[in-house]
Amino acid sequence: MPASSIGYWCSIAAHQYFARLQEKLKHLDITHWYFVLLTIEESAGKLSQQEIANRLDLDKVAMMRALDHLSERGFIERCDCEGDRRKYLIKLTPKAKTAVKAIRKAYEE
């Protein structure tokens, strides 16, 4: 890809942006699933795994990886859905609510 290509420069900018974001948020131990936490927070715990995946345009495998990662670190919990035993709603833990504030601040900066 030639150095004068707009795609090249967008790629460089994106890499620098995410590197800086990860540096600001490294204390959270989340890696790159920040946007998943924000989506869960915005839904107030009323979305299932599939609904979150649909909103974020993630396939089933990527969504499971993200939720497993966040669950293992204590940021989310899967809760039974009243009226549908096959469905789990995803909710933030108190730990995640603090993290969401830090993520929003880092995005703003």
HUMONOR-V241845 format. One record per residue. PHI is phi as a letter, one per 20 degrees, with the letter a starting at -180 (NA if undefined). PSI is psi in whole degrees, 0 to 359 (none if undefined). NEAR is the number of other ideal C-beta (glycine too) atoms within 10 Angstrom. Layout:
# HUMONOR-V241845
<<PHI | PSI | NEAR> <PHI | PSI | NEAR>>
This chain:
# HUMONOR-V241845
<<NA | 125 | 7> <f | 147 | 6> <f | 345 | 7> <e | 359 | 7> <f | 137 | 10> <f | 325 | 7> <f | 320 | 9> <f | 311 | 12> <f | 326 | 11> <f | 321 | 10> <f | 316 | 12> <f | 314 | 11> <f | 318 | 10> <f | 316 | 10> <f | 317 | 10> <f | 319 | 10> <f | 310 | 10> <f | 328 | 12> <f | 317 | 10> <f | 318 | 12> <f | 314 | 16> <f | 324 | 15> <f | 316 | 9> <f | 331 | 15> <d | 15 | 19> <f | 335 | 10> <f | 344 | 8> <e | 340 | 21> <l | 45 | 12> <d | 341 | 21> <m | 254 | 13> <c | 19 | 12> <e | 29 | 19> <g | 316 | 21> <f | 333 | 13> <f | 315 | 24> <f | 318 | 23> <f | 321 | 16> <f | 318 | 18> <f | 317 | 24> <f | 317 | 18> <f | 333 | 11> <e | 354 | 17> <l | 34 | 9> <m | 22 | 13> <d | 7 | 12> <d | 147 | 18> <e | 172 | 17> <g | 314 | 18> <f | 319 | 12> <f | 322 | 15> <f | 316 | 19> <g | 317 | 21> <f | 316 | 12> <f | 322 | 14> <e | 359 | 14> <l | 45 | 7> <d | 144 | 18> <f | 169 | 9> <g | 318 | 10> <f | 314 | 9> <f | 320 | 14> <f | 317 | 18> <f | 319 | 13> <f | 315 | 13> <f | 311 | 23> <f | 322 | 21> <f | 317 | 11> <g | 312 | 17> <f | 325 | 23> <f | 315 | 14> <g | 331 | 10> <e | 3 | 17> <n | 24 | 13> <e | 334 | 25> <c | 164 | 24> <c | 146 | 15> <e | 126 | 14> <d | 144 | 12> <g | 145 | 11> <e | 120 | 13> <f | 126 | 8> <n | 351 | 6> <b | 99 | 10> <f | 343 | 8> <e | 349 | 7> <d | 140 | 15> <d | 134 | 16> <e | 146 | 20> <d | 125 | 24> <c | 151 | 17> <e | 148 | 20> <e | 168 | 15> <g | 324 | 9> <g | 319 | 13> <f | 326 | 22> <f | 324 | 12> <f | 318 | 13> <f | 321 | 25> <f | 320 | 19> <f | 317 | 11> <f | 321 | 15> <f | 313 | 21> <g | 318 | 14> <f | 317 | 11> <f | 320 | 16> <f | 317 | 13> <f | 322 | 6> <f | none | 8>>
